[in-house]
Amino acid sequence: MQISKKLKVVAAFAVASLVFAGCSKSASEEEAAPAEEAAVVKGTGPLKIGSLLPETGSLAFLGPPEFAGVDLAVAEINAAGGVLEQPIEHIRGDSGDTSTDIAQQTADSHIAAGVGAIVGAASSGVSLTVIDKISGAGIVHFSPANTSPDLTSYADNGFYFRSAPSDTFQGAVLGQLMAANGAKNAVFLNLDDAYGNGLAKYGIAGFTGTSTQVVYNPQAAEFSADVSKAKAAKPDAIAIIGFDETTKVLTELIKQGIGPNKVKTYLVDGNLSSGAYKDLPKNIMKGVKATLPGVFTNDELKKRLLGVDPKLTDFSYAPESYDAVVLIALAAEQGKGTDGTTIRDNLTSVSSGGTKCTTFADCKALIAAGTDIDYDGVSGAIEFDANGDPSVATMGVYEYVANDKYEARAAEFITGAVPAA
């Protein structure tokens, strides 16, 4: 793994601390120390993975597919013999949202349970509230859905990874899509947090026409003033960057005469849903487009996910959640340890530069044979850069055909390098 400067500094400090501590030990203690330290550093017990995903809060609709992705990966890994010949354990946990301290409680519980990695959160804002705690405990923090550019250069000692690309990519695609569809004067309505502001920033940068940004409080009781600002700009396209409050925003847009039936409307990964808009006026969502990172979730994978959770209607970030678990397991298998440090130090290696493999079982067999592997997952090829971000990604484009149904527009999918912030 390429280690950033921030990690090198921490490593140097740790070495210096060990040297200083050694000065106070007797010769017999010094001889015993390496074995004792090795036992502490290298985890040899079963791999424990904690999830930090939204069961409650403004992104709760994203929870079921993400949990299903984690559970499917755990089941398939264990069916293939587990990690280091031991079944892995998934300790389920809620992330809530930034209006609660649920994520803090869950992180504390996972740390106490001795997990080697935590999968989550879905919200970039939530991840930013717990990243210090998780990385400080020497545990891999792996999000399947964080997209804020703020996380790219965060001082995390190299413990933070994600399988979703930064919004430098989604924003560029969103802005370019709106322009390609003929928009000349766009409004970007976004919630006021790291996710909303970041995605709006890069969406505006990718749009070639005139743009107006309207930032709103997602906890507001109503959005009439925000929508009035949007209406005053006389847009021919509106992008809504939000979470579950988007239903209220759309209701107000319709009320003020600039709903999706009047102005081309675009959604993003945070509000793409098959259930949230079913009670809006009939077919009002028809023609609305949305961007979502990742390759198209094919029928075979959907069938496997439905086997875990038959109630699934959305599949957003299920593939990324699945791949997060598989990559963590492969890193532990290759490094022969289930602790966070071993997993961290092997994640980049198992994701790039070796022999291609696409299932845990096949990759595990190659590792056992001493082969360097390159796992390509169900969410696409994942190759981490020095910051733990995907360096290449696919952005999907979807279109609503009814209020409660959207379909992939494969011809508009884009695969490419993720731009730097």
Order of alpha helices (4+ residues) and beta strands (2+ residues): alpha-alpha-beta-alpha-beta-alpha-beta-alpha-beta-beta-alpha-beta-alpha-beta-alpha-beta-alpha-beta-beta-alpha-alpha-alpha-beta-alpha-beta-beta-beta-beta-beta
